[in-house]
Amino acid sequence: MITHRNDSIVITVDMPHGLAATIIDAAVILINQGGEVRSDDLRYRLLRCPLISYAIDRDEFVGVAALKVPHDSAEDNVFVKAESTYCYREFLLELGFLVVSAPHRRKRLASRLIETLCEKKRFSKMFATVREENGHVQALLENQGFKRSGRPFLDRGGKSNLLLFIRLPNNNTNTEILVP
């Protein structure tokens, strides 16, 4: 467990299976309030994440982000849909479940949640998807070293365009992996 304290807000990075049920419950509630994620098996998917970063302000759960293990098929995944030149199989982590409660937005909290996860997995390739109209999260990702890859593509519901962002390890020795 890694804990960062700034004013009254404490950000913690840990493996979800070691967290108290109250923390997982609070994360599920906040992610559901965000309205972007299917809620039917959210608790199960959150517990399968390798890492979760969460923020507490004076005993109130105010933010969450997680590194997920992608589960799309090699033929039907965001890299194919975005027509990215990168290979999906090379990216073992997906940044997601990013939600900050409304009163705590625009205070760099989302940036700090992302940063703590990226620091912990700085030698891992990761990706994220974000709605095309969400310029704020796009800027947050770019500030953490993510780069846009490919073109916009429709989400599973066919309602919104998504963008794919990728982040290569911080060791500057990796080259682009092309899809054969």
Biotite code that builds the C-alpha atoms (Angstrom):
import biotite.structure as struc

atoms = struc.array([
    struc.Atom([0.000, 0.000, 0.000], chain_id="A", res_id=1, res_name="MET", atom_name="CA", element="C"),
    struc.Atom([1.219, 3.482, -0.874], chain_id="A", res_id=2, res_name="ILE", atom_name="CA", element="C"),
    struc.Atom([-0.401, 6.521, 0.708], chain_id="A", res_id=3, res_name="THR", atom_name="CA", element="C"),
    struc.Atom([-0.025, 10.164, -0.343], chain_id="A", res_id=4, res_name="HIS", atom_name="CA", element="C"),
    struc.Atom([-1.343, 12.950, 1.868], chain_id="A", res_id=5, res_name="ARG", atom_name="CA", element="C"),
    struc.Atom([-2.139, 16.438, 0.641], chain_id="A", res_id=6, res_name="ASN", atom_name="CA", element="C"),
    struc.Atom([-4.115, 18.757, 2.921], chain_id="A", res_id=7, res_name="ASP", atom_name="CA", element="C"),
    struc.Atom([-7.145, 16.790, 4.088], chain_id="A", res_id=8, res_name="SER", atom_name="CA", element="C"),
    struc.Atom([-7.145, 14.428, 1.092], chain_id="A", res_id=9, res_name="ILE", atom_name="CA", element="C"),
    struc.Atom([-5.390, 11.077, 1.384], chain_id="A", res_id=10, res_name="VAL", atom_name="CA", element="C"),
    struc.Atom([-4.727, 9.094, -1.802], chain_id="A", res_id=11, res_name="ILE", atom_name="CA", element="C"),
    struc.Atom([-3.988, 5.406, -1.435], chain_id="A", res_id=12, res_name="THR", atom_name="CA", element="C"),
    struc.Atom([-2.838, 2.876, -4.038], chain_id="A", res_id=13, res_name="VAL", atom_name="CA", element="C"),
    struc.Atom([-3.356, -0.781, -3.231], chain_id="A", res_id=14, res_name="ASP", atom_name="CA", element="C"),
    struc.Atom([-4.540, -4.121, -4.561], chain_id="A", res_id=15, res_name="MET", atom_name="CA", element="C"),
    struc.Atom([-8.341, -4.268, -4.278], chain_id="A", res_id=16, res_name="PRO", atom_name="CA", element="C"),
    struc.Atom([-8.541, -7.779, -2.813], chain_id="A", res_id=17, res_name="HIS", atom_name="CA", element="C"),
    struc.Atom([-6.708, -6.537, 0.303], chain_id="A", res_id=18, res_name="GLY", atom_name="CA", element="C"),
    struc.Atom([-9.012, -3.592, 0.926], chain_id="A", res_id=19, res_name="LEU", atom_name="CA", element="C"),
    struc.Atom([-11.824, -3.395, 3.437], chain_id="A", res_id=20, res_name="ALA", atom_name="CA", element="C"),
    struc.Atom([-15.285, -4.123, 2.059], chain_id="A", res_id=21, res_name="ALA", atom_name="CA", element="C"),
    struc.Atom([-16.343, -0.572, 2.937], chain_id="A", res_id=22, res_name="THR", atom_name="CA", element="C"),
    struc.Atom([-13.696, 0.852, 0.573], chain_id="A", res_id=23, res_name="ILE", atom_name="CA", element="C"),
    struc.Atom([-14.774, -1.441, -2.284], chain_id="A", res_id=24, res_name="ILE", atom_name="CA", element="C"),
    struc.Atom([-18.439, -0.602, -1.606], chain_id="A", res_id=25, res_name="ASP", atom_name="CA", element="C"),
    struc.Atom([-17.681, 3.123, -1.675], chain_id="A", res_id=26, res_name="ALA", atom_name="CA", element="C"),
    struc.Atom([-15.762, 2.721, -4.962], chain_id="A", res_id=27, res_name="ALA", atom_name="CA", element="C"),
    struc.Atom([-18.652, 0.813, -6.547], chain_id="A", res_id=28, res_name="VAL", atom_name="CA", element="C"),
    struc.Atom([-21.140, 3.487, -5.454], chain_id="A", res_id=29, res_name="ILE", atom_name="CA", element="C"),
    struc.Atom([-19.004, 6.335, -6.824], chain_id="A", res_id=30, res_name="LEU", atom_name="CA", element="C"),
    struc.Atom([-18.306, 4.543, -10.128], chain_id="A", res_id=31, res_name="ILE", atom_name="CA", element="C"),
    struc.Atom([-22.037, 3.851, -10.528], chain_id="A", res_id=32, res_name="ASN", atom_name="CA", element="C"),
    struc.Atom([-22.786, 7.518, -9.867], chain_id="A", res_id=33, res_name="GLN", atom_name="CA", element="C"),
    struc.Atom([-20.446, 8.367, -12.751], chain_id="A", res_id=34, res_name="GLY", atom_name="CA", element="C"),
    struc.Atom([-22.888, 6.573, -15.032], chain_id="A", res_id=35, res_name="GLY", atom_name="CA", element="C"),
    struc.Atom([-20.344, 5.387, -17.610], chain_id="A", res_id=36, res_name="GLU", atom_name="CA", element="C"),
    struc.Atom([-19.898, 1.756, -16.557], chain_id="A", res_id=37, res_name="VAL", atom_name="CA", element="C"),
    struc.Atom([-22.178, -1.279, -16.526], chain_id="A", res_id=38, res_name="ARG", atom_name="CA", element="C"),
    struc.Atom([-23.164, -1.911, -12.930], chain_id="A", res_id=39, res_name="SER", atom_name="CA", element="C"),
    struc.Atom([-24.209, -5.566, -13.150], chain_id="A", res_id=40, res_name="ASP", atom_name="CA", element="C"),
    struc.Atom([-20.811, -7.078, -12.308], chain_id="A", res_id=41, res_name="ASP", atom_name="CA", element="C"),
    struc.Atom([-18.881, -3.955, -11.306], chain_id="A", res_id=42, res_name="LEU", atom_name="CA", element="C"),
    struc.Atom([-17.824, -5.203, -7.864], chain_id="A", res_id=43, res_name="ARG", atom_name="CA", element="C"),
    struc.Atom([-16.399, -8.397, -9.398], chain_id="A", res_id=44, res_name="TYR", atom_name="CA", element="C"),
    struc.Atom([-14.549, -6.442, -12.126], chain_id="A", res_id=45, res_name="ARG", atom_name="CA", element="C"),
    struc.Atom([-13.157, -3.993, -9.570], chain_id="A", res_id=46, res_name="LEU", atom_name="CA", element="C"),
    struc.Atom([-11.854, -6.817, -7.369], chain_id="A", res_id=47, res_name="LEU", atom_name="CA", element="C"),
    struc.Atom([-10.067, -8.319, -10.405], chain_id="A", res_id=48, res_name="ARG", atom_name="CA", element="C"),
    struc.Atom([-8.062, -5.115, -10.966], chain_id="A", res_id=49, res_name="CYS", atom_name="CA", element="C"),
    struc.Atom([-4.341, -5.327, -10.171], chain_id="A", res_id=50, res_name="PRO", atom_name="CA", element="C"),
    struc.Atom([-4.347, -1.846, -8.589], chain_id="A", res_id=51, res_name="LEU", atom_name="CA", element="C"),
    struc.Atom([-6.819, 0.721, -7.377], chain_id="A", res_id=52, res_name="ILE", atom_name="CA", element="C"),
    struc.Atom([-6.131, 4.324, -6.422], chain_id="A", res_id=53, res_name="SER", atom_name="CA", element="C"),
    struc.Atom([-8.670, 6.060, -4.239], chain_id="A", res_id=54, res_name="TYR", atom_name="CA", element="C"),
    struc.Atom([-9.039, 9.366, -2.421], chain_id="A", res_id=55, res_name="ALA", atom_name="CA", element="C"),
    struc.Atom([-10.593, 10.074, 0.953], chain_id="A", res_id=56, res_name="ILE", atom_name="CA", element="C"),
    struc.Atom([-11.282, 13.557, 2.270], chain_id="A", res_id=57, res_name="ASP", atom_name="CA", element="C"),
    struc.Atom([-12.094, 13.639, 5.983], chain_id="A", res_id=58, res_name="ARG", atom_name="CA", element="C"),
    struc.Atom([-13.678, 10.141, 5.972], chain_id="A", res_id=59, res_name="ASP", atom_name="CA", element="C"),
    struc.Atom([-15.563, 10.773, 2.691], chain_id="A", res_id=60, res_name="GLU", atom_name="CA", element="C"),
    struc.Atom([-14.720, 8.619, -0.347], chain_id="A", res_id=61, res_name="PHE", atom_name="CA", element="C"),
    struc.Atom([-14.229, 11.218, -3.104], chain_id="A", res_id=62, res_name="VAL", atom_name="CA", element="C"),
    struc.Atom([-12.313, 9.650, -6.003], chain_id="A", res_id=63, res_name="GLY", atom_name="CA", element="C"),
    struc.Atom([-11.256, 6.409, -7.620], chain_id="A", res_id=64, res_name="VAL", atom_name="CA", element="C"),
    struc.Atom([-9.262, 5.085, -10.582], chain_id="A", res_id=65, res_name="ALA", atom_name="CA", element="C"),
    struc.Atom([-8.034, 1.591, -11.333], chain_id="A", res_id=66, res_name="ALA", atom_name="CA", element="C"),
    struc.Atom([-5.775, -0.399, -13.579], chain_id="A", res_id=67, res_name="LEU", atom_name="CA", element="C"),
    struc.Atom([-7.852, -3.139, -15.161], chain_id="A", res_id=68, res_name="LYS", atom_name="CA", element="C"),
    struc.Atom([-6.866, -6.313, -16.985], chain_id="A", res_id=69, res_name="VAL", atom_name="CA", element="C"),
    struc.Atom([-8.324, -5.982, -20.492], chain_id="A", res_id=70, res_name="PRO", atom_name="CA", element="C"),
    struc.Atom([-10.578, -8.837, -21.534], chain_id="A", res_id=71, res_name="HIS", atom_name="CA", element="C"),
    struc.Atom([-11.529, -8.125, -25.166], chain_id="A", res_id=72, res_name="ASP", atom_name="CA", element="C"),
    struc.Atom([-10.727, -10.656, -27.855], chain_id="A", res_id=73, res_name="SER", atom_name="CA", element="C"),
    struc.Atom([-7.797, -10.240, -30.228], chain_id="A", res_id=74, res_name="ALA", atom_name="CA", element="C"),
    struc.Atom([-10.275, -9.681, -33.090], chain_id="A", res_id=75, res_name="GLU", atom_name="CA", element="C"),
    struc.Atom([-12.726, -7.347, -31.331], chain_id="A", res_id=76, res_name="ASP", atom_name="CA", element="C"),
    struc.Atom([-10.977, -4.773, -29.186], chain_id="A", res_id=77, res_name="ASN", atom_name="CA", element="C"),
    struc.Atom([-10.445, -1.031, -28.940], chain_id="A", res_id=78, res_name="VAL", atom_name="CA", element="C"),
    struc.Atom([-7.147, -1.163, -30.848], chain_id="A", res_id=79, res_name="PHE", atom_name="CA", element="C"),
    struc.Atom([-8.874, -2.784, -33.847], chain_id="A", res_id=80, res_name="VAL", atom_name="CA", element="C"),
    struc.Atom([-11.864, -0.431, -33.624], chain_id="A", res_id=81, res_name="LYS", atom_name="CA", element="C"),
    struc.Atom([-9.575, 2.611, -33.453], chain_id="A", res_id=82, res_name="ALA", atom_name="CA", element="C"),
    struc.Atom([-7.429, 1.239, -36.279], chain_id="A", res_id=83, res_name="GLU", atom_name="CA", element="C"),
    struc.Atom([-4.384, 1.761, -34.076], chain_id="A", res_id=84, res_name="SER", atom_name="CA", element="C"),
    struc.Atom([-0.951, 0.726, -35.286], chain_id="A", res_id=85, res_name="THR", atom_name="CA", element="C"),
    struc.Atom([-0.283, -0.799, -31.858], chain_id="A", res_id=86, res_name="TYR", atom_name="CA", element="C"),
    struc.Atom([-1.029, -4.406, -30.929], chain_id="A", res_id=87, res_name="CYS", atom_name="CA", element="C"),
    struc.Atom([-3.690, -4.966, -28.258], chain_id="A", res_id=88, res_name="TYR", atom_name="CA", element="C"),
    struc.Atom([-1.967, -8.073, -26.861], chain_id="A", res_id=89, res_name="ARG", atom_name="CA", element="C"),
    struc.Atom([1.072, -6.006, -25.843], chain_id="A", res_id=90, res_name="GLU", atom_name="CA", element="C"),
    struc.Atom([-0.947, -3.815, -23.453], chain_id="A", res_id=91, res_name="PHE", atom_name="CA", element="C"),
    struc.Atom([-1.688, -5.734, -20.271], chain_id="A", res_id=92, res_name="LEU", atom_name="CA", element="C"),
    struc.Atom([-3.250, -2.857, -18.333], chain_id="A", res_id=93, res_name="LEU", atom_name="CA", element="C"),
    struc.Atom([-6.166, -0.533, -18.979], chain_id="A", res_id=94, res_name="GLU", atom_name="CA", element="C"),
    struc.Atom([-6.685, 2.639, -16.962], chain_id="A", res_id=95, res_name="LEU", atom_name="CA", element="C"),
    struc.Atom([-10.339, 3.007, -16.077], chain_id="A", res_id=96, res_name="GLY", atom_name="CA", element="C"),
    struc.Atom([-13.061, 3.479, -13.482], chain_id="A", res_id=97, res_name="PHE", atom_name="CA", element="C"),
    struc.Atom([-11.910, 7.114, -13.118], chain_id="A", res_id=98, res_name="LEU", atom_name="CA", element="C"),
    struc.Atom([-14.515, 9.071, -11.151], chain_id="A", res_id=99, res_name="VAL", atom_name="CA", element="C"),
    struc.Atom([-14.230, 12.056, -8.817], chain_id="A", res_id=100, res_name="VAL", atom_name="CA", element="C"),
    struc.Atom([-17.235, 13.257, -6.809], chain_id="A", res_id=101, res_name="SER", atom_name="CA", element="C"),
    struc.Atom([-18.704, 16.531, -8.099], chain_id="A", res_id=102, res_name="ALA", atom_name="CA", element="C"),
    struc.Atom([-17.610, 18.763, -5.168], chain_id="A", res_id=103, res_name="PRO", atom_name="CA", element="C"),
    struc.Atom([-13.987, 17.619, -5.587], chain_id="A", res_id=104, res_name="HIS", atom_name="CA", element="C"),
    struc.Atom([-13.665, 18.131, -9.349], chain_id="A", res_id=105, res_name="ARG", atom_name="CA", element="C"),
    struc.Atom([-11.271, 20.679, -10.874], chain_id="A", res_id=106, res_name="ARG", atom_name="CA", element="C"),
    struc.Atom([-8.881, 20.318, -7.920], chain_id="A", res_id=107, res_name="LYS", atom_name="CA", element="C"),
    struc.Atom([-6.304, 18.090, -9.682], chain_id="A", res_id=108, res_name="ARG", atom_name="CA", element="C"),
    struc.Atom([-7.631, 15.041, -7.843], chain_id="A", res_id=109, res_name="LEU", atom_name="CA", element="C"),
    struc.Atom([-8.248, 13.003, -11.020], chain_id="A", res_id=110, res_name="ALA", atom_name="CA", element="C"),
    struc.Atom([-4.731, 13.868, -12.146], chain_id="A", res_id=111, res_name="SER", atom_name="CA", element="C"),
    struc.Atom([-3.288, 12.695, -8.839], chain_id="A", res_id=112, res_name="ARG", atom_name="CA", element="C"),
    struc.Atom([-5.261, 9.430, -8.967], chain_id="A", res_id=113, res_name="LEU", atom_name="CA", element="C"),
    struc.Atom([-3.929, 8.710, -12.473], chain_id="A", res_id=114, res_name="ILE", atom_name="CA", element="C"),
    struc.Atom([-0.405, 9.778, -11.507], chain_id="A", res_id=115, res_name="GLU", atom_name="CA", element="C"),
    struc.Atom([-0.243, 7.414, -8.530], chain_id="A", res_id=116, res_name="THR", atom_name="CA", element="C"),
    struc.Atom([-1.211, 4.446, -10.710], chain_id="A", res_id=117, res_name="LEU", atom_name="CA", element="C"),
    struc.Atom([1.205, 5.412, -13.483], chain_id="A", res_id=118, res_name="CYS", atom_name="CA", element="C"),
    struc.Atom([4.056, 5.820, -10.982], chain_id="A", res_id=119, res_name="GLU", atom_name="CA", element="C"),
    struc.Atom([3.444, 2.361, -9.582], chain_id="A", res_id=120, res_name="LYS", atom_name="CA", element="C"),
    struc.Atom([3.379, 0.750, -13.051], chain_id="A", res_id=121, res_name="LYS", atom_name="CA", element="C"),
    struc.Atom([5.809, 3.043, -14.867], chain_id="A", res_id=122, res_name="ARG", atom_name="CA", element="C"),
    struc.Atom([7.445, 0.136, -16.721], chain_id="A", res_id=123, res_name="PHE", atom_name="CA", element="C"),
    struc.Atom([4.149, -1.261, -18.030], chain_id="A", res_id=124, res_name="SER", atom_name="CA", element="C"),
    struc.Atom([2.329, -0.498, -21.252], chain_id="A", res_id=125, res_name="LYS", atom_name="CA", element="C"),
    struc.Atom([-1.197, 0.699, -20.603], chain_id="A", res_id=126, res_name="MET", atom_name="CA", element="C"),
    struc.Atom([-4.116, 2.184, -22.456], chain_id="A", res_id=127, res_name="PHE", atom_name="CA", element="C"),
    struc.Atom([-7.304, 4.093, -21.760], chain_id="A", res_id=128, res_name="ALA", atom_name="CA", element="C"),
    struc.Atom([-10.400, 5.071, -23.677], chain_id="A", res_id=129, res_name="THR", atom_name="CA", element="C"),
    struc.Atom([-12.206, 8.371, -23.256], chain_id="A", res_id=130, res_name="VAL", atom_name="CA", element="C"),
    struc.Atom([-15.243, 9.959, -24.828], chain_id="A", res_id=131, res_name="ARG", atom_name="CA", element="C"),
    struc.Atom([-14.332, 12.236, -27.724], chain_id="A", res_id=132, res_name="GLU", atom_name="CA", element="C"),
    struc.Atom([-16.125, 15.190, -26.144], chain_id="A", res_id=133, res_name="GLU", atom_name="CA", element="C"),
    struc.Atom([-14.286, 14.795, -22.801], chain_id="A", res_id=134, res_name="ASN", atom_name="CA", element="C"),
    struc.Atom([-11.354, 17.125, -23.440], chain_id="A", res_id=135, res_name="GLY", atom_name="CA", element="C"),
    struc.Atom([-10.597, 17.423, -19.718], chain_id="A", res_id=136, res_name="HIS", atom_name="CA", element="C"),
    struc.Atom([-9.751, 13.721, -19.269], chain_id="A", res_id=137, res_name="VAL", atom_name="CA", element="C"),
    struc.Atom([-7.895, 13.698, -22.598], chain_id="A", res_id=138, res_name="GLN", atom_name="CA", element="C"),
    struc.Atom([-5.650, 16.488, -21.265], chain_id="A", res_id=139, res_name="ALA", atom_name="CA", element="C"),
    struc.Atom([-5.150, 14.589, -17.983], chain_id="A", res_id=140, res_name="LEU", atom_name="CA", element="C"),
    struc.Atom([-4.038, 11.511, -19.882], chain_id="A", res_id=141, res_name="LEU", atom_name="CA", element="C"),
    struc.Atom([-1.678, 13.492, -22.104], chain_id="A", res_id=142, res_name="GLU", atom_name="CA", element="C"),
    struc.Atom([-0.139, 15.124, -19.020], chain_id="A", res_id=143, res_name="ASN", atom_name="CA", element="C"),
    struc.Atom([0.644, 11.605, -17.721], chain_id="A", res_id=144, res_name="GLN", atom_name="CA", element="C"),
    struc.Atom([2.399, 10.555, -20.931], chain_id="A", res_id=145, res_name="GLY", atom_name="CA", element="C"),
    struc.Atom([-0.508, 8.978, -22.796], chain_id="A", res_id=146, res_name="PHE", atom_name="CA", element="C"),
    struc.Atom([-0.686, 9.575, -26.549], chain_id="A", res_id=147, res_name="LYS", atom_name="CA", element="C"),
    struc.Atom([-3.717, 9.303, -28.771], chain_id="A", res_id=148, res_name="ARG", atom_name="CA", element="C"),
    struc.Atom([-3.636, 6.315, -31.119], chain_id="A", res_id=149, res_name="SER", atom_name="CA", element="C"),
    struc.Atom([-5.884, 5.660, -34.091], chain_id="A", res_id=150, res_name="GLY", atom_name="CA", element="C"),
    struc.Atom([-9.176, 7.280, -34.969], chain_id="A", res_id=151, res_name="ARG", atom_name="CA", element="C"),
    struc.Atom([-12.457, 7.809, -33.060], chain_id="A", res_id=152, res_name="PRO", atom_name="CA", element="C"),
    struc.Atom([-14.727, 4.760, -32.811], chain_id="A", res_id=153, res_name="PHE", atom_name="CA", element="C"),
    struc.Atom([-18.211, 4.063, -31.459], chain_id="A", res_id=154, res_name="LEU", atom_name="CA", element="C"),
    struc.Atom([-18.696, 2.686, -27.964], chain_id="A", res_id=155, res_name="ASP", atom_name="CA", element="C"),
    struc.Atom([-20.454, -0.655, -27.480], chain_id="A", res_id=156, res_name="ARG", atom_name="CA", element="C"),
    struc.Atom([-23.823, 1.060, -27.254], chain_id="A", res_id=157, res_name="GLY", atom_name="CA", element="C"),
    struc.Atom([-23.231, 2.866, -30.551], chain_id="A", res_id=158, res_name="GLY", atom_name="CA", element="C"),
    struc.Atom([-24.004, 6.258, -29.003], chain_id="A", res_id=159, res_name="LYS", atom_name="CA", element="C"),
    struc.Atom([-20.680, 8.015, -28.372], chain_id="A", res_id=160, res_name="SER", atom_name="CA", element="C"),
    struc.Atom([-17.323, 8.245, -30.065], chain_id="A", res_id=161, res_name="ASN", atom_name="CA", element="C"),
    struc.Atom([-14.380, 7.033, -28.000], chain_id="A", res_id=162, res_name="LEU", atom_name="CA", element="C"),
    struc.Atom([-10.685, 7.797, -28.377], chain_id="A", res_id=163, res_name="LEU", atom_name="CA", element="C"),
    struc.Atom([-7.852, 5.383, -27.605], chain_id="A", res_id=164, res_name="LEU", atom_name="CA", element="C"),
    struc.Atom([-4.852, 6.622, -25.625], chain_id="A", res_id=165, res_name="PHE", atom_name="CA", element="C"),
    struc.Atom([-1.723, 4.546, -25.052], chain_id="A", res_id=166, res_name="ILE", atom_name="CA", element="C"),
    struc.Atom([1.169, 4.935, -22.626], chain_id="A", res_id=167, res_name="ARG", atom_name="CA", element="C"),
    struc.Atom([4.492, 3.265, -23.215], chain_id="A", res_id=168, res_name="LEU", atom_name="CA", element="C"),
    struc.Atom([6.905, 2.475, -20.375], chain_id="A", res_id=169, res_name="PRO", atom_name="CA", element="C"),
    struc.Atom([9.127, 5.198, -18.992], chain_id="A", res_id=170, res_name="ASN", atom_name="CA", element="C"),
    struc.Atom([12.365, 3.431, -19.865], chain_id="A", res_id=171, res_name="ASN", atom_name="CA", element="C"),
    struc.Atom([12.666, 4.885, -23.419], chain_id="A", res_id=172, res_name="ASN", atom_name="CA", element="C"),
    struc.Atom([13.885, 1.536, -24.806], chain_id="A", res_id=173, res_name="THR", atom_name="CA", element="C"),
    struc.Atom([10.605, 0.345, -26.320], chain_id="A", res_id=174, res_name="ASN", atom_name="CA", element="C"),
    struc.Atom([9.721, 0.807, -29.935], chain_id="A", res_id=175, res_name="THR", atom_name="CA", element="C"),
    struc.Atom([6.316, 0.847, -31.532], chain_id="A", res_id=176, res_name="GLU", atom_name="CA", element="C"),
    struc.Atom([4.791, -2.605, -31.913], chain_id="A", res_id=177, res_name="ILE", atom_name="CA", element="C"),
    struc.Atom([2.929, -2.835, -35.198], chain_id="A", res_id=178, res_name="LEU", atom_name="CA", element="C"),
    struc.Atom([0.021, -5.108, -35.937], chain_id="A", res_id=179, res_name="VAL", atom_name="CA", element="C"),
    struc.Atom([1.184, -7.650, -38.545], chain_id="A", res_id=180, res_name="PRO", atom_name="CA", element="C"),
])
